[in-house]
Structure formats: C-alpha cells, structure tokens
Amino acid sequence: MQGDAGARFIQFLCASVVIALPSWLYWRVEKQLDECAAAGYRCASGRFPPSLIYSIFAGAFGMLDFAVGALNMWFDVHVLVVVAFDLLAACFYVAGGINLIVLYHTQDNIRDTKFEIDTGFQFIGGIVSLLTAYLIGNWARMDRKRARPAMYVRGG
C-alpha cells in the first residue's frame, strides 16, 4: 500500500512536533519551579506537568503508529493491526489536544504560541490518523472484493 506514504510523512511530522514542543515546555516549567523553590517561595505548577507528559506520550505513540504504517508499506502487516494503531493514535492525539485546550483556556491572559502550535499539531495528527485508518480499511476492503474467485459456468 504505497498510496499512504504522504499521510505517513505527515504523521511523522506531527509526532515529531508533538514530542519536541511538550518536552521543551516541560523543561521550561520544571526550570521555573526550581527557580521559584530556590527563591524560597511556595510554587504551584497546577496541571501543566502531567498534561505535558501526556502530550509527550501521545507524540511517542504517534511515532509508533508511523513506524507500524511505514512497515506496512514494505512488509505485509495485517490490516487490522495498522488500522487499530491509527485509531488509537487518533484518540490519543485528540484527547491530548482537548486536554491542552482546557488547560490553556483556564489560565488568565496567558498567550504562548508553543501551546497553540502543539495543540494544533495534535489535532492535525488526529485527523490524519483517522483519514489514514479509513483509507487503509477501504483499500483492504477493495482488495478483498477484487481477490474473490470468479464464477465459472460448467459445461458451456
């Protein structure tokens, strides 16, 4: 199934961004917490660290989904395995995007483009994973229809 190479490339890009940005943001939050604690203040980070860790997980699963899909282009991986990975990745991406929207919306007048970019790439990754799962499933269904044996008439 060579036709999904473009979608797999977009999945790779989305997974890379979704891993890199939350990793950097997590490092930045932890650095600010350390500076706050070193100054002798009581610091609260809220839901930022767990939400960012989940985003990193969603990106890592997206990268695993890309790897399974790329293997499917060269080797014969069962269609249900590929579609299951695509659907799980889509669910993780969308859940991570919703989590970041809720987290970002509850903060007063905070505008950080890195959160917005990460949220956008999570939704793009989810949409691409859903479309890829649909295409792979549809192509497999069409291949099964073509592979049915033809009816032969005896004695004619």
Secondary structure, DSSP 8 states (H G I E B T S, - for coil): -GGGHHHHHHHHHHHHHHHHHHHHHHHHHHHHHHHHHHTT-----TTHHHHHHHHHHHHHHHHHHHHHHHHHHHS---HHHHHHHHHHHHHHHHHHHHHHHHHHHTSTT---HHHHHHHHHHHHHHHHHHHHHHHHHHHHHHHHHHTS-----TT-
